Amino acid sequence: MNINYLKLAKLEFHDSIKYYEQQEKGLGKKFSNDIQASINRIKNFPNSYQKVSNQIRRCTLHRFPYNILYLFEENTILIVAIAHQHRIPDYWVDRI
């Protein structure tokens, strides 16, 4: 299974790591680990998460208020956004 990120999703991921690391040393690493664990669950069960649009699914993180929004086609998962749950909803829709 291939995992690809839109450039903006990758930027959101790295910006969030930096933010959490500034809040508390080691918290950025915990955030990154939570994202990676969630992506591993998506890889194993790509169709098990709720659809939020015709093609996009949402995986909610357990410890942090973020969603991973992704598109699954054939053998590829495309991460569309690493979206904070309390910010502008659906800002990522124009990315696809």
Secondary structure by P-SEA (a helix, b strand, c coil): cbbbbcaaaaaaaaaaaaaaaaaccaaaaaaaaaaaaaaaaaaacccccccccccbbbbbbccccbbbbbcccccbbbbccccccccccccccccc
